[in-house]
Amino acid sequence: MRQFLRLLLLALVLITVFLASALTAMRLAIHGRETTVPNFVGLAPSQAERLASDNGLVLNRDDRFYSSTVPEGRILSQLPAAGERVRRGWRVRLAESMGPQRVTIPDVVGQSPRAAEINLTRRGLELGTVAVVHLPNLRAGQVLAQSPPANAEGIASPKVNILLTAPPDQKPQYYVMPDFLGRRFGDATGAMAEAGFRVGDVLVRTTNGQLAAPVNSGAANGNQSVPVSAQLSPIATDIITAQNPTPGQKVGTGASVSFELVRP
């Protein structure tokens, strides 16, 4: 019996030692696949590539920015930051310095998108984000606004974003919700019909603040019919006191807009 207990105790000791050794080996293997991100800021690209290779890292030079402190052609910033622990083979994103801003931002407002891009490229700038706005009273396909503005100084990026007017036959997928507050209900529904909005729930209050009639899905403007679920329906002269979605929100074509009205 004692011999059996001794053998059992010895087996337990051997199992414990084996598990501890395996855990240590696993930890060493995991840490062996990690590396510390070096500091690339201020280095030339060739130096950064060599340093990254020595540490088992891959570099991505994603963008370029102006800088008054880091010389042109040197690394301006990095992600992850220096000192962080990452796996070998990790991609480090670098931004390169273009030196101090020496280029003048041209005025491209009123130009076509193609002319604006050529104008920017000649100055070593890039065309950034191109947004579109639908304004029926302006000629389509011209630059309406730009960012940064003409002759701007102290900018960080060489990209210039522009806002274009869209062709009249190109219907927008999204709108910025207009502000209908204080307007007559009839005027608002007329503007909504042109933009493709729908009237949702409408709540009518009297001038003393009491509820006059809850109305379900309707509009009162010209020849439009108004389905109602109460005795009274909104009329064109009712004043809008609240709306949902609120002014300035991004909404899609055909969005439903609910109102609260007051009857003068």
C-alpha positions in Angstrom: 0.0 0.0 0.0 2.8 2.4 0.9 4.6 1.5 -2.3 1.4 2.4 -4.3 1.1 5.7 -2.5 4.7 6.6 -3.3 4.2 5.8 -6.9 1.1 7.8 -7.0 2.8 10.8 -5.4 5.7 10.5 -7.8 3.3 10.5 -10.7 1.6 13.6 -9.5 4.9 15.4 -9.1 5.9 14.4 -12.7 2.6 15.6 -14.1 3.0 18.9 -12.3 6.5 19.4 -13.6 5.3 18.5 -17.1 2.5 21.0 -17.0 4.7 23.8 -15.7 7.3 23.2 -18.4 4.6 23.2 -21.1 3.2 26.4 -19.8 6.6 28.0 -19.8 7.4 26.8 -23.3 4.0 28.2 -24.5 4.7 31.6 -23.0 8.2 31.7 -24.5 6.7 30.8 -27.9 4.1 33.5 -27.7 6.5 36.2 -26.6 8.9 35.0 -29.2 6.4 36.0 -31.9 6.0 39.5 -30.5 8.2 42.6 -31.0 8.3 46.2 -29.8 7.4 48.8 -32.3 10.5 51.1 -32.8 10.3 54.9 -33.3 10.2 55.6 -37.1 9.4 59.4 -36.7 12.2 61.5 -38.3 13.7 58.7 -40.3 14.1 58.5 -44.0 11.9 55.9 -45.7 14.9 53.7 -46.5 16.0 53.8 -42.9 12.4 53.0 -41.7 12.2 50.0 -44.1 15.5 48.5 -42.7 14.4 49.1 -39.1 11.0 47.5 -39.8 12.6 44.5 -41.4 15.0 44.0 -38.5 11.9 43.9 -36.2 9.8 41.7 -38.4 7.3 44.5 -39.2 5.7 45.6 -42.5 5.4 49.3 -43.4 2.5 51.0 -45.1 3.1 54.6 -46.1 -0.5 55.8 -46.3 -0.4 59.6 -46.6 1.6 62.8 -46.7 1.1 66.0 -44.7 2.7 69.4 -44.4 4.9 69.9 -41.4 7.0 72.9 -40.1 9.0 70.7 -37.7 9.8 67.4 -39.6 11.9 67.9 -42.8 10.5 66.9 -46.2 10.7 63.2 -47.0 11.0 62.1 -43.4 8.5 60.1 -41.4 6.0 62.4 -39.7 3.8 60.0 -37.7 3.2 56.3 -37.1 0.5 53.9 -35.9 0.9 51.9 -33.7 3.1 54.3 -31.6 6.6 53.5 -30.7 7.0 51.2 -27.7 3.8 49.2 -28.3 4.1 45.4 -28.3 2.7 43.7 -31.5 2.9 40.4 -33.3 5.7 40.0 -35.9 4.4 40.7 -39.4 2.2 43.6 -38.0 1.6 46.4 -40.4 2.7 49.9 -39.2 1.1 52.8 -40.9 3.4 55.8 -41.6 2.7 59.3 -42.8 5.4 61.2 -44.7 6.3 64.9 -44.2 6.0 67.3 -47.1 7.9 70.0 -45.2 6.4 73.4 -44.7 3.4 74.5 -46.8 4.8 76.3 -49.9 1.9 76.0 -52.3 -0.9 78.5 -52.7 -4.4 77.0 -52.6 -6.1 78.0 -55.8 -9.7 79.2 -56.2 -11.6 76.4 -58.0 -15.2 77.6 -57.3 -17.2 77.9 -60.5 -14.9 75.5 -62.4 -15.9 72.1 -63.7 -14.6 69.1 -61.7 -12.1 68.2 -64.4 -10.7 71.8 -64.6 -10.5 71.9 -60.8 -8.6 68.7 -60.6 -6.1 69.9 -63.3 -5.7 73.2 -61.5 -4.9 71.4 -58.2 -2.6 68.8 -59.7 -0.4 71.5 -61.4 0.3 72.9 -57.9 1.1 69.5 -56.4 -2.2 69.2 -54.6 -4.7 66.4 -54.7 -8.5 66.2 -55.2 -10.0 65.0 -52.0 -13.7 64.2 -51.2 -16.2 65.2 -53.8 -19.7 65.9 -52.4 -22.8 66.7 -54.4 -25.7 69.0 -53.6 -28.9 69.4 -55.6 -29.8 73.1 -56.2 -32.2 73.5 -59.1 -31.4 77.2 -59.8 -27.6 76.7 -60.4 -25.8 75.3 -63.4 -25.0 71.6 -62.9 -21.5 70.2 -62.8 -19.6 73.2 -61.3 -17.7 73.6 -58.1 -19.9 75.4 -55.6 -17.5 75.4 -52.6 -14.1 74.1 -51.6 -12.2 73.2 -48.4 -9.7 74.5 -47.6 -10.6 77.8 -49.2 -8.5 79.7 -51.7 -5.2 81.1 -50.3 -5.6 79.2 -47.0 -2.4 79.0 -44.9 -1.3 76.5 -42.3 -3.1 73.6 -43.8 -2.1 70.0 -42.9 -3.2 67.9 -45.9 -2.5 68.6 -49.6 -6.0 67.4 -50.4 -8.8 69.9 -51.4 -12.4 68.8 -51.0 -15.0 70.2 -53.3 -18.8 70.5 -53.4 -20.5 70.1 -56.8 -23.9 71.0 -58.1 -25.7 67.9 -59.4 -27.6 67.6 -62.7 -31.3 68.3 -62.4 -32.3 64.8 -63.6 -30.1 63.2 -60.9 -32.3 62.6 -57.9 -30.4 62.6 -54.6 -30.4 59.5 -52.3 -30.2 61.6 -49.2 -31.3 65.1 -48.1 -30.6 67.3 -45.2 -33.9 67.8 -43.4 -35.2 71.4 -43.9 -36.4 73.5 -41.1 -40.2 73.8 -41.3 -40.8 75.3 -37.9 -43.0 78.4 -38.0 -44.1 77.7 -41.6 -47.7 77.0 -42.7 -48.5 73.4 -43.0 -49.7 73.8 -46.6 -46.4 75.5 -47.7 -44.4 72.8 -46.0 -46.2 69.9 -47.6 -45.8 71.5 -51.0 -42.0 71.6 -50.5 -42.0 68.1 -49.2 -43.9 66.8 -52.3 -41.2 68.3 -54.5 -38.4 66.6 -52.5 -40.2 63.2 -52.3 -41.0 63.3 -48.5 -44.1 61.8 -47.1 -46.3 63.3 -44.3 -46.4 61.1 -41.2 -48.4 61.6 -38.0 -49.8 65.0 -37.5 -51.0 66.4 -34.1 -53.1 69.6 -34.1 -53.4 71.8 -31.1 -55.5 74.8 -30.4 -54.1 78.2 -29.6 -54.6 77.5 -25.8 -52.4 74.4 -26.1 -55.2 71.8 -25.9 -55.2 68.9 -28.3 -57.7 69.4 -31.2 -57.2 66.3 -33.3 -54.7 63.5 -33.7 -54.3 62.7 -37.4 -52.8 59.7 -39.0 -50.7 60.0 -42.2 -52.0 62.9 -44.1 -51.3 66.2 -45.9 -53.4 69.2 -46.7 -52.2 71.1 -49.7 -54.1 71.8 -52.9 -55.5 68.7 -54.4 -53.9 66.3 -52.0 -56.3 64.1 -50.1 -55.9 63.7 -46.3 -56.8 60.3 -44.7 -57.7 61.1 -41.1 -58.5 59.0 -38.0 -60.3 61.8 -36.1 -63.0 64.4 -36.7 -60.7 67.2 -37.6 -57.8 67.2 -40.1 -54.9 69.7 -40.4 -55.5 72.6 -42.8 -53.0 74.6 -44.9 -53.0 77.6 -42.6 -52.0 75.6 -39.4 -48.6 76.6 -38.1 -45.8 74.0 -37.6 -44.5 74.0 -34.0 -42.5 70.7 -34.0 -41.2 68.2 -36.6 -39.6 64.8 -36.6 -36.9 64.2 -38.0 -35.5 67.5 -36.7 -33.9 70.1 -38.9 -30.4 69.3 -40.1 -30.8 65.5 -39.9 -29.7 63.3 -42.8 -32.8 61.5 -44.3 -33.4 59.4 -47.3 -35.7 59.9 -50.3 -39.3 59.2 -49.4 -38.7 59.8 -45.6 -41.8 60.3 -43.5 -42.0 63.5 -41.5 -44.3 64.0 -38.5 -45.6 67.3 -37.3 -47.2 69.1 -34.4 -49.4 72.0 -35.5 -51.2 74.9 -33.8 -54.3 76.4 -35.3 -54.3 80.2 -35.1 
